Each structure stands twice: as structure tokens, then as C-alpha cells.
Amino acid sequence: MRGSYILFIKLENNSKIRIGKLGIIDFPRGYYCYVGSALGKTVNLEKRINRHKRLDRDKSGKLRWHIDYFLVNPNSSIIDIITIKSNKRMECETSEKLERVADKSINGFGCSDCDCKSHFHYFKNKQDCGKIFKKIRK
């Protein structure tokens, strides 16, 4: 199964996290939505999402993408996931929709292979982020 996905992540405390080449970033506590994709021939949605879950659970592993650095932080945890099954790239379109309603977006995060501003969006409270999830799931 190929497509895009959104990780809904809670950050318990304000945290300074080194995010690969982006450097150290101050992240306020709250809720984050990360938009990614798995469109390769060998990497499908299930494998990609399981990798993220493993990093989140074990808090260790090889750090390859920006989101990996965030997930291994002890204050972060994945609390929900939405998958968008499709053979075409939907992550940029989905991320742009989230950016319009987010409290802020983290510049350059998760979008090194496209022209988007960000694929990582911050929401101060769970209710606002939850509303977005309900709309997307419909």
C-alpha cells in the first residue's frame, strides 16, 4: 500500500532538539502534525509508519529524516496516525492545508525534497489539531 500519512505527535514539555542539519530548534510543548509519504517500490505505508512507531517507542535507532530526531526525544509521543492511500504524491497538498490552520509551522522541516515551507505543524492545543484530523478522516 502506497500513499501519504500524518503523524499526530504530543510534546509534553518545551524542548530544544537538534534536528539534523537544521540545527537546534526550540519546540514549545503542544501538538504537532508531521506529513510524510511512502511511494517507493519497496517502502510502503505500513513499513514507514512502523519505523516511526519503533523510533517513538524505543527512543533509539538510525536517524535519517528530520522527524526521526523529534521522535527519539523522550518528551514526544505519537498519539494518532492518518493514512491517505494513493499512488500520487499527496503530502505537499495535505501539508499546505495544515499550514493554513496551524499555530505555526517549523521552517524547512521534512520538506527537503520539495518546495514547501514545512511538513511539520504546531498546534497549541489538542482540540484544534483534533478538528483537523476529523475533517481529514471524512
DSSP file (Angstrom, degrees, kcal/mol; ACC not computed):
  #  RESIDUE AA STRUCTURE BP1 BP2  ACC     N-H-->O    O-->H-N    N-H-->O    O-->H-N    TCO  KAPPA ALPHA  PHI   PSI    X-CA   Y-CA   Z-CA
    1    1 A M              0   0    0      0, 0.0    44,-2.8     0, 0.0    45,-0.3   0.000 360.0 360.0 360.0 126.9    0.0    0.0    0.0
    2    2 A R        +     0   0    0     42,-0.2    84,-1.8    43,-0.1     2,-0.3  -0.734 360.0  85.7-109.6 158.7    1.4    3.3   -1.1
    3    3 A G  E     -AB  38  85A   0     35,-1.7    35,-3.2    82,-0.3     2,-0.2  -0.992  65.1 -58.7 154.7-157.7    0.4    6.9   -0.1
    4    4 A S  E     -AB  37  84A   0     80,-2.3    80,-3.2    -2,-0.3     2,-0.3  -0.706  39.1-166.1-118.6 170.3    0.9    9.7    2.4
    5    5 A Y  E     -AB  36  83A   0     31,-2.4    31,-2.3    78,-0.2     2,-0.4  -0.983  15.3-140.0-154.0 161.5    0.4    9.9    6.1
    6    6 A I  E     -AB  35  82A   0     76,-2.5    76,-2.2    -2,-0.3     2,-0.5  -0.995  12.9-153.6-127.9 125.2    0.1   12.3    9.0
    7    7 A L  E     -AB  34  81A   0     27,-2.6    27,-2.2    -2,-0.4     2,-0.6  -0.865   6.7-152.5 -94.7 129.5    1.6   11.6   12.4
    8    8 A F  E     -AB  33  80A   0     72,-2.9    71,-3.4    -2,-0.5    72,-1.3  -0.923  24.0-175.4-102.1 114.2   -0.2   13.3   15.3
    9    9 A I  E     -AB  32  78A   0     23,-3.1    23,-3.0    -2,-0.6     2,-0.5  -0.918  19.4-149.4-123.2 135.3    2.5   13.9   18.0
   10   10 A K  E     -AB  31  77A   0     67,-2.9    67,-1.8    -2,-0.4     2,-0.6  -0.875   5.0-159.5-101.6 134.1    2.3   15.2   21.5
   11   11 A L  E     -AB  30  76A   0     19,-3.1    19,-1.9    -2,-0.5    65,-0.2  -0.959   3.7-163.0-112.2 113.4    5.3   17.0   23.0
   12   12 A E        +     0   0    0     63,-2.9     2,-0.3    -2,-0.6    -1,-0.1   0.862  67.9  17.9 -65.4 -41.1    5.0   17.0   26.8
   13   13 A N  S    S-     0   0    0     62,-0.1    17,-0.1    15,-0.1    14,-0.1  -0.903  92.3 -85.1-132.4 156.5    7.5   19.8   27.6
   14   14 A N        -     0   0    0     -2,-0.3     2,-0.4    15,-0.1    -2,-0.0  -0.406  59.0-172.2 -54.8 136.4    9.2   22.7   25.9
   15   15 A S  E     -E   27   0B   0     12,-2.7    12,-3.4     2,-0.0     2,-0.6  -0.996  32.6-144.8-143.1 142.8   12.3   21.1   24.3
   16   16 A K  E     -E   26   0B   0     -2,-0.4     2,-0.4    10,-0.2    10,-0.2  -0.945  34.1-179.9-100.6 119.6   15.4   22.1   22.5
   17   17 A I  E     -E   25   0B   0      8,-2.4     8,-2.4    -2,-0.6     2,-0.6  -0.980  29.8-131.3-129.1 131.5   16.0   19.4   19.9
   18   18 A R  E     -E   24   0B   0     -2,-0.4     2,-0.7     6,-0.3     6,-0.3  -0.716  22.7-165.5 -78.2 121.9   18.8   19.1   17.3
   19   19 A I  E >>  -E   23   0B   0      4,-3.1     3,-2.2    -2,-0.6     4,-0.6  -0.783  40.2 -94.9-112.2  84.6   17.1   18.3   14.0
   20   20 A G  G >4 S-     0   0    0     -2,-0.7     3,-1.3     1,-0.3    -1,-0.2  -0.074  99.8  -9.9  45.1-133.7   19.9   17.1   11.7
   21   21 A K  G 34 S+     0   0    0      1,-0.3    -1,-0.3    -3,-0.1     3,-0.1   0.591 126.5  74.6 -72.9 -11.4   21.3   19.8    9.5
   22   22 A L  G <4 S-     0   0    0     -3,-2.2    -1,-0.3     1,-0.2    -2,-0.2   0.745  95.4-148.0 -70.7 -21.6   18.5   22.2   10.6
   23   23 A G  E <<  -E   19   0B   0     -3,-1.3    -4,-3.1    -4,-0.6     2,-0.4  -0.457  42.8 -14.5  89.1-162.6   20.4   22.5   14.0
   24   24 A I  E     -E   18   0B   0     -6,-0.3     2,-0.4    -2,-0.1    -6,-0.3  -0.651  65.6-173.2 -83.0 129.1   18.9   23.0   17.4
   25   25 A I  E     -E   17   0B   0     -8,-2.4    -8,-2.4    -2,-0.4     2,-0.6  -0.965  23.7-128.8-124.7 138.6   15.3   24.2   17.4
   26   26 A D  E     -E   16   0B   0     -2,-0.4   -10,-0.2   -10,-0.2   -12,-0.0  -0.782  26.9-169.0 -84.7 120.7   13.1   25.3   20.3
   27   27 A F  E     -E   15   0B   0    -12,-3.4   -12,-2.7    -2,-0.6     2,-0.1  -0.953  13.3-140.2-112.2 120.3    9.8   23.4   20.3
   28   28 A P        -     0   0    0      0, 0.0   -17,-0.1     0, 0.0   -14,-0.1  -0.485  34.0 -95.9 -73.5 150.2    7.0   24.6   22.6
   29   29 A R  S    S+     0   0    0     -2,-0.1     2,-0.3   -17,-0.1   -17,-0.2  -0.304  82.9  79.0 -61.3 150.4    5.0   21.9   24.3
   30   30 A G  E    S-A   11   0A   0    -19,-1.9   -19,-3.1   -17,-0.1     2,-0.4  -0.997  81.5 -37.3 149.3-147.5    1.8   21.0   22.4
   31   31 A Y  E     -AC  10 123A   0     92,-2.8    92,-3.3    -2,-0.3     2,-0.4  -0.927  44.5-167.4-124.4 139.5    0.7   19.0   19.4
   32   32 A Y  E     -AC   9 122A   0    -23,-3.0   -23,-3.1    -2,-0.4     2,-0.5  -0.953  10.2-153.7-128.7 143.6    2.5   18.5   16.1
   33   33 A C  E     -AC   8 121A   0     88,-2.5    88,-2.4    -2,-0.4     2,-0.5  -0.981  11.3-167.7-117.1 123.8    1.4   17.1   12.8
   34   34 A Y  E     -AC   7 120A   0    -27,-2.2   -27,-2.6    -2,-0.5     2,-0.5  -0.942   6.3-155.7-110.7 129.0    4.0   15.7   10.5
   35   35 A V  E     +A    6   0A   0     84,-2.5     2,-0.2    -2,-0.5   -29,-0.2  -0.916  26.1 153.5-108.7 124.8    3.1   14.9    6.9
   36   36 A G  E     -A    5   0A   0    -31,-2.3   -31,-2.4    -2,-0.5     2,-0.3  -0.757  25.5-140.5-135.9-178.1    5.1   12.2    5.1
   37   37 A S  E     -A    4   0A   0    -33,-0.3     2,-0.3    -2,-0.2   -33,-0.3  -0.970  11.0-160.1-146.2 161.5    4.8    9.8    2.2
   38   38 A A  E     +A    3   0A   0    -35,-3.2   -35,-1.7    -2,-0.3     7,-0.3  -0.775  35.2 142.2-142.5  92.3    5.8    6.2    1.2
   39   39 A L        +     0   0    0     -2,-0.3     5,-0.1   -37,-0.2   -37,-0.1   0.309  34.1 115.3-117.2   5.8    5.6    5.9   -2.5
   40   40 A G  S    S-     0   0    0      3,-0.6    -2,-0.0     1,-0.1     0, 0.0  -0.147  74.1-114.2 -74.5 171.9    8.6    3.7   -3.3
   41   41 A K  S    S+     0   0    0      1,-0.1    -1,-0.1     3,-0.1     3,-0.1   0.828 114.4  25.3 -74.9 -33.2    8.5    0.2   -4.7
   42   42 A T  S    S+     0   0    0      1,-0.1     2,-0.7     2,-0.0    -1,-0.1   0.703 112.4  69.1-105.4 -23.8    9.9   -1.4   -1.6
   43   43 A V        +     0   0    0      4,-0.1    -3,-0.6     3,-0.0     2,-0.2  -0.861  64.7 177.0-101.4 113.1    8.9    1.0    1.1
   44   44 A N     >  -     0   0    0     -2,-0.7     4,-2.5    -5,-0.1     5,-0.2  -0.528  45.6 -94.1-106.0 177.0    5.1    1.1    1.7
   45   45 A L  H  > S+     0   0    0    -44,-2.8     4,-2.9    -7,-0.3     5,-0.3   0.905 122.3  52.8 -57.1 -44.7    3.0    3.0    4.2
   46   46 A E  H  > S+     0   0    0    -45,-0.3     4,-2.4     1,-0.2    -1,-0.2   0.925 111.6  45.0 -60.8 -45.9    3.0    0.1    6.7
   47   47 A K  H  > S+     0   0    0      2,-0.2     4,-2.0     1,-0.2    -1,-0.2   0.924 115.1  47.7 -64.0 -44.6    6.8   -0.2    6.8
   48   48 A R  H  X S+     0   0    0     -4,-2.5     4,-2.0     2,-0.2    -2,-0.2   0.935 114.5  45.3 -64.0 -46.4    7.3    3.6    7.0
   49   49 A I  H  X S+     0   0    0     -4,-2.9     4,-2.6     1,-0.2    -1,-0.2   0.895 110.8  53.6 -66.3 -39.4    4.8    4.0    9.8
   50   50 A N  H  X S+     0   0    0     -4,-2.4     4,-2.3    -5,-0.3    -1,-0.2   0.870 106.6  53.5 -62.0 -35.5    6.1    1.0   11.7
   51   51 A R  H  X S+     0   0    0     -4,-2.0     4,-2.2     2,-0.2    -2,-0.2   0.930 109.7  47.3 -63.2 -45.2    9.6    2.6   11.5
   52   52 A H  H  X S+     0   0    0     -4,-2.0     4,-2.3     1,-0.2    -2,-0.2   0.915 112.0  50.3 -62.2 -42.8    8.3    5.8   13.0
   53   53 A K  H  X S+     0   0    0     -4,-2.6     4,-2.7     1,-0.2    -1,-0.2   0.898 109.3  51.6 -62.1 -40.6    6.5    3.9   15.8
   54   54 A R  H  X S+     0   0    0     -4,-2.3     4,-3.1     2,-0.2     5,-0.4   0.921 110.8  47.0 -63.9 -44.7    9.6    1.9   16.6
   55   55 A L  H  X S+     0   0    0     -4,-2.2     4,-1.9     1,-0.2     5,-0.2   0.904 114.0  49.0 -62.5 -40.6   11.7    5.1   16.9
   56   56 A D  H  < S+     0   0    0     -4,-2.3    -2,-0.2    -5,-0.2    -1,-0.2   0.908 117.9  39.7 -65.0 -42.8    9.0    6.6   19.1
   57   57 A R  H  < S+     0   0    0     -4,-2.7    -2,-0.2    -5,-0.2    -3,-0.2   0.947 125.2  33.9 -72.9 -50.9    8.7    3.6   21.3
   58   58 A D  H  < S-     0   0    0     -4,-3.1    -3,-0.2    -5,-0.2    -2,-0.2   0.721  88.7-144.8 -81.4 -22.5   12.4    2.7   21.6
   59   59 A K  S  < S+     0   0    0     -4,-1.9     2,-0.3    -5,-0.4    -4,-0.1   0.793  71.9  78.2  58.0  30.1   13.7    6.3   21.5
   60   60 A S        +     0   0    0     -6,-0.3     2,-0.2    -5,-0.2    -1,-0.2  -0.974  48.1  93.7-156.3 165.8   16.8    5.0   19.6
   61   61 A G  S    S-     0   0    0     -2,-0.3     2,-0.3    -3,-0.1    11,-0.0  -0.736  77.1 -34.6 135.3 177.4   17.8    3.9   16.1
   62   62 A K        -     0   0    0     -2,-0.2     2,-0.7     1,-0.1    -2,-0.1  -0.537  55.9-141.5 -71.4 127.2   19.3    5.3   13.0
   63   63 A L        +     0   0    0     -2,-0.3     3,-0.1     1,-0.2    -1,-0.1  -0.824  40.3 147.5 -95.8 114.8   18.3    8.9   12.5
   64   64 A R        +     0   0    0     -2,-0.7     2,-0.2     1,-0.2    -1,-0.2   0.760  56.8  39.8-114.7 -44.1   17.7    9.6    8.8
   65   65 A W  S >> S-     0   0    0      1,-0.1     3,-1.0   -45,-0.1     4,-1.0  -0.695  84.8-106.4-112.3 161.9   14.9   12.1    8.5
   66   66 A H  H >> S+     0   0    0      1,-0.3     4,-1.2    -2,-0.2     3,-0.7   0.894 118.8  57.1 -51.7 -44.2   14.0   15.3   10.4
   67   67 A I  H 3> S+     0   0    0      1,-0.2     4,-2.6     2,-0.2    -1,-0.3   0.810  96.3  64.7 -62.1 -29.3   11.1   13.6   12.1
   68   68 A D  H <> S+     0   0    0     -3,-1.0     4,-1.7     1,-0.2    -1,-0.2   0.910  99.9  51.3 -59.0 -42.9   13.4   10.8   13.4
   69   69 A Y  H << S+     0   0    0     -4,-1.0     4,-0.3    -3,-0.7    -1,-0.2   0.859 112.6  46.4 -64.0 -36.0   15.2   13.4   15.6
   70   70 A F  H >< S+     0   0    0     -4,-1.2     3,-1.1     1,-0.2    -2,-0.2   0.906 109.9  53.1 -71.8 -42.4   11.9   14.6   17.0
   71   71 A L  H 3< S+     0   0    0     -4,-2.6    -2,-0.2     1,-0.3    -1,-0.2   0.800 103.1  56.0 -68.2 -29.7   10.5   11.1   17.7
   72   72 A V  T 3< S+     0   0    0     -4,-1.7    -1,-0.3    -5,-0.2    -2,-0.2   0.576  80.9 108.8 -81.0  -6.3   13.5   10.0   19.7
   73   73 A N  S X  S-     0   0    0     -3,-1.1     3,-1.9    -4,-0.3   -14,-0.1  -0.525  75.6-132.1 -66.4 132.8   13.1   12.9   22.1
   74   74 A P  T 3  S+     0   0    0      0, 0.0    -1,-0.1     0, 0.0    -3,-0.0   0.683 103.2  58.7 -63.5 -17.0   11.8   11.5   25.4
   75   75 A N  T 3  S+     0   0    0    -62,-0.1   -63,-2.9   -64,-0.1     2,-0.3   0.506  93.5  82.5 -89.1  -4.2    9.1   14.2   25.6
   76   76 A S  E <   +B   11   0A   0     -3,-1.9     2,-0.3   -65,-0.2   -65,-0.2  -0.743  49.3 170.8-105.1 149.5    7.5   13.2   22.3
   77   77 A S  E     -B   10   0A   0    -67,-1.8   -67,-2.9    -2,-0.3     2,-0.4  -0.951  34.0-121.4-155.1 136.9    4.9   10.5   21.6
   78   78 A I  E     +B    9   0A   0     -2,-0.3   -69,-0.3   -69,-0.2     3,-0.1  -0.621  30.9 173.3 -73.5 128.3    2.8    9.6   18.6
   79   79 A I  E     +     0   0A   0    -71,-3.4     2,-0.3    -2,-0.4   -70,-0.2   0.553  61.7   3.8-115.4 -11.8   -0.8    9.7   19.6
   80   80 A D  E     -B    8   0A   0    -72,-1.3   -72,-2.9     2,-0.0    -1,-0.4  -0.973  56.4-156.7-165.2 159.2   -2.6    9.1   16.3
   81   81 A I  E     -B    7   0A   0     -2,-0.3     2,-0.4   -74,-0.2   -74,-0.2  -0.997   1.3-163.3-143.6 136.6   -1.9    8.4   12.6
   82   82 A I  E     -B    6   0A   0    -76,-2.2   -76,-2.5    -2,-0.4     2,-0.4  -0.978  10.7-157.4-116.9 134.3   -3.9    9.0    9.5
   83   83 A T  E     -B    5   0A   0     -2,-0.4     2,-0.5   -78,-0.2   -78,-0.2  -0.893   5.5-160.6-110.1 144.8   -3.1    7.3    6.2
   84   84 A I  E     -B    4   0A   0    -80,-3.2   -80,-2.3    -2,-0.4     2,-0.4  -0.917  16.3-147.6-123.3 100.1   -4.0    8.5    2.8
   85   85 A K  E     +B    3   0A   0     -2,-0.5     2,-0.3   -82,-0.2   -82,-0.3  -0.556  42.3 126.4 -76.4 122.6   -3.8    5.7    0.3
   86   86 A S        -     0   0    0    -84,-1.8     4,-0.1    -2,-0.4    -2,-0.1  -0.949  58.9-137.3-170.3 148.8   -2.8    6.9   -3.1
   87   87 A N  S    S+     0   0    0     -2,-0.3     2,-0.3     2,-0.1   -84,-0.1   0.527  89.0  74.5 -88.0  -8.1   -0.3    6.3   -5.9
   88   88 A K  S    S-     0   0    0    -86,-0.1     2,-0.5    -3,-0.0   -84,-0.1  -0.760  97.9 -93.8-106.8 156.4    0.2   10.0   -6.3
   89   89 A R        +     0   0    0     -2,-0.3     4,-0.2     1,-0.2    -2,-0.1  -0.509  49.9 159.0 -70.1 115.1    2.1   12.4   -4.0
   90   90 A M     >  +     0   0    0     -2,-0.5     4,-2.4    -6,-0.1     5,-0.2   0.446  48.3  92.0-113.2  -6.1   -0.4   14.0   -1.6
   91   91 A E  H  > S+     0   0    0      1,-0.2     4,-2.6     2,-0.2     5,-0.2   0.871  86.0  48.2 -65.9 -37.8    1.9   15.1    1.2
   92   92 A C  H  > S+     0   0    0      2,-0.2     4,-2.5     1,-0.2    -1,-0.2   0.941 113.8  46.4 -68.0 -46.1    2.5   18.6   -0.1
   93   93 A E  H  > S+     0   0    0      2,-0.2     4,-1.6     1,-0.2    -2,-0.2   0.916 115.7  46.5 -60.5 -44.3   -1.2   19.4   -0.7
   94   94 A T  H  X S+     0   0    0     -4,-2.4     4,-2.0     1,-0.2    -2,-0.2   0.911 112.1  50.5 -65.3 -43.4   -2.0   18.0    2.7
   95   95 A S  H  X S+     0   0    0     -4,-2.6     4,-2.6    -5,-0.2    -2,-0.2   0.883 106.7  54.4 -63.9 -39.5    0.8   19.9    4.4
   96   96 A E  H  X S+     0   0    0     -4,-2.5     4,-1.4     2,-0.2    -1,-0.2   0.878 107.4  51.1 -63.0 -37.2   -0.3   23.2    2.8
   97   97 A K  H  X S+     0   0    0     -4,-1.6     4,-0.7     1,-0.2    -1,-0.2   0.918 111.8  46.9 -64.8 -43.2   -3.8   22.7    4.2
   98   98 A L  H >X S+     0   0    0     -4,-2.0     4,-1.5     1,-0.2     3,-1.0   0.892 106.8  58.0 -64.9 -39.4   -2.4   22.0    7.7
   99   99 A E  H 3< S+     0   0    0     -4,-2.6    -1,-0.2     1,-0.3    -2,-0.2   0.857  99.4  59.3 -59.8 -36.0   -0.1   25.1    7.5
  100  100 A R  H 3< S+     0   0    0     -4,-1.4    -1,-0.3     1,-0.2    -2,-0.2   0.774 117.4  30.2 -65.4 -26.2   -3.1   27.4    6.9
  101  101 A V  H << S+     0   0    0     -3,-1.0    -1,-0.2    -4,-0.7    -2,-0.2   0.496  96.1 105.8-113.1  -6.0   -4.7   26.4   10.2
  102  102 A A  S  < S-     0   0    0     -4,-1.5    21,-0.2    -3,-0.1     3,-0.1  -0.327  74.1-126.2 -73.4 156.4   -1.7   25.6   12.4
  103  103 A D  S    S-     0   0    0     19,-2.2     2,-0.3     1,-0.3    20,-0.2   0.837  90.4 -22.1 -69.0 -33.2   -0.5   28.0   15.1
  104  104 A K  E     -D  122   0A   0     18,-1.3    18,-3.4     2,-0.0     2,-0.3  -0.962  60.0-133.8-166.2 163.8    2.9   27.8   13.4
  105  105 A S  E     -D  121   0A   0     -2,-0.3     2,-0.9    16,-0.2    16,-0.2  -0.937  25.8-119.4-122.6 147.6    5.0   25.7   11.0
  106  106 A I    >   -     0   0    0     14,-2.4     3,-1.9    -2,-0.3    13,-0.3  -0.776  37.5-121.8 -91.5 107.5    8.6   24.7   11.5
  107  107 A N  T 3  S+     0   0    0     -2,-0.9    11,-0.2     1,-0.3     3,-0.1  -0.172  87.2   1.8 -54.3 130.3   10.5   26.1    8.5
  108  108 A G  T >  S+     0   0    0      9,-3.1     3,-0.8     1,-0.2     2,-0.5   0.374  90.5 142.5  79.6  -3.8   12.4   23.6    6.4
  109  109 A F  T <  S-     0   0    0     -3,-1.9    10,-2.6     8,-0.3    -1,-0.2  -0.593  76.3 -14.0 -79.4 119.0   11.3   20.6    8.5
  110  110 A G  T 3  S+     0   0    0     -2,-0.5    -1,-0.2     8,-0.2     3,-0.1   0.604 113.9  92.1  75.1  13.2   10.5   17.5    6.5
  111  111 A C    X   +     0   0    0     -3,-0.8     3,-1.3     6,-0.1     5,-0.1  -0.036  34.0 122.4-131.7  34.4   10.5   19.2    3.1
  112  112 A S  T 3  S+     0   0    0      1,-0.2    -1,-0.1    -4,-0.1    -3,-0.0   0.650  78.6  53.0 -72.2 -13.0   14.0   18.9    1.7
  113  113 A D  T 3  S+     0   0    0     -3,-0.1    -1,-0.2     0, 0.0     2,-0.2   0.208 113.9  36.0-106.5  15.5   12.7   17.1   -1.4
  114  114 A C  S <  S-     0   0    0     -3,-1.3    -3,-0.1     2,-0.1     0, 0.0  -0.853  85.8-102.5-149.3-175.0   10.1   19.7   -2.4
  115  115 A D  S    S+     0   0    0     -2,-0.2    -3,-0.1     3,-0.0    -4,-0.0   0.291  73.3 124.4 -99.7   9.1    9.3   23.4   -2.4
  116  116 A C        -     0   0    0     -5,-0.1    -2,-0.1     1,-0.1     3,-0.1  -0.257  65.1-131.1 -67.5 156.2    7.1   23.5    0.6
  117  117 A K  S    S-     0   0    0      1,-0.3    -9,-3.1   -10,-0.1     2,-0.3   0.869  82.7 -20.7 -70.6 -39.3    7.8   25.8    3.6
  118  118 A S        -     0   0    0    -11,-0.2    -1,-0.3   -10,-0.2    -8,-0.2  -0.987  33.9-156.2-165.1 156.6    7.3   22.9    6.0
  119  119 A H  S    S+     0   0    0    -10,-2.6   -84,-2.5   -13,-0.3     2,-0.4   0.035  83.2  78.1-121.8  21.5    5.8   19.4    6.5
  120  120 A F  E     -C   34   0A   0    -14,-0.3   -14,-2.4   -86,-0.2     2,-0.4  -0.975  61.2-174.9-137.8 118.5    5.7   19.9   10.4
  121  121 A H  E     -CD  33 105A   0    -88,-2.4   -88,-2.5    -2,-0.4     2,-0.4  -0.923  13.4-142.2-127.8 140.0    3.0   22.0   12.0
  122  122 A Y  E     -CD  32 104A   0    -18,-3.4   -19,-2.2    -2,-0.4   -18,-1.3  -0.788  12.2-175.3-105.7 138.6    2.4   23.0   15.6
  123  123 A F  E     -C   31   0A   0    -92,-3.3   -92,-2.8    -2,-0.4   -21,-0.1  -1.000  20.1-147.0-129.4 130.9   -0.9   23.4   17.4
  124  124 A K  S    S+     0   0    0     -2,-0.4     2,-0.3   -94,-0.2    -1,-0.1   0.886  82.4  32.7 -65.0 -38.6   -1.1   24.8   21.0
  125  125 A N  S  > S-     0   0    0    -95,-0.1     4,-1.4     1,-0.1     3,-0.3  -0.884  73.8-126.5-127.8 156.7   -4.0   22.6   22.0
  126  126 A K  H  > S+     0   0    0     -2,-0.3     4,-3.0     1,-0.2     5,-0.2   0.821 104.0  63.0 -65.3 -34.7   -5.3   19.1   21.2
  127  127 A Q  H  > S+     0   0    0      2,-0.2     4,-2.1     1,-0.2    -1,-0.2   0.910 103.1  47.8 -61.7 -43.5   -8.8   20.3   20.3
  128  128 A D  H  > S+     0   0    0     -3,-0.3     4,-1.3     1,-0.2    -1,-0.2   0.929 116.0  43.5 -64.2 -44.5   -7.6   22.3   17.3
  129  129 A C  H  X S+     0   0    0     -4,-1.4     4,-1.9     1,-0.2    -2,-0.2   0.888 111.3  55.8 -67.9 -38.0   -5.4   19.6   16.0
  130  130 A G  H  X S+     0   0    0     -4,-3.0     4,-2.2     1,-0.2    -1,-0.2   0.863 102.6  55.7 -61.6 -37.6   -8.2   17.0   16.6
  131  131 A K  H  X S+     0   0    0     -4,-2.1     4,-2.0     1,-0.2    -1,-0.2   0.895 106.3  51.3 -61.7 -39.9  -10.6   19.0   14.5
  132  132 A I  H  X S+     0   0    0     -4,-1.3     4,-2.4     1,-0.2    -1,-0.2   0.920 108.4  51.3 -63.6 -43.7   -8.2   18.8   11.6
  133  133 A F  H  X S+     0   0    0     -4,-1.9     4,-2.4     1,-0.2    -2,-0.2   0.899 108.0  52.0 -61.3 -41.4   -8.0   15.1   12.0
  134  134 A K  H  X S+     0   0    0     -4,-2.2     4,-0.9     1,-0.2    -1,-0.2   0.909 110.8  47.9 -62.9 -41.3  -11.7   14.7   11.9
  135  135 A K  H >< S+     0   0    0     -4,-2.0     3,-0.5     1,-0.2    -2,-0.2   0.913 113.1  47.4 -64.9 -42.7  -12.0   16.7    8.7
  136  136 A I  H 3< S+     0   0    0     -4,-2.4    -2,-0.2     1,-0.2    -1,-0.2   0.875 107.7  55.9 -68.4 -37.0   -9.3   14.7    7.0
  137  137 A R  H 3<        0   0    0     -4,-2.4    -1,-0.2     1,-0.3    -2,-0.2   0.711 360.0 360.0 -69.6 -20.0  -10.7   11.4    8.0
  138  138 A K    <<        0   0    0     -4,-0.9    -1,-0.3    -3,-0.5    -2,-0.1   0.505 360.0 360.0 -69.7 360.0  -14.1   12.2    6.4
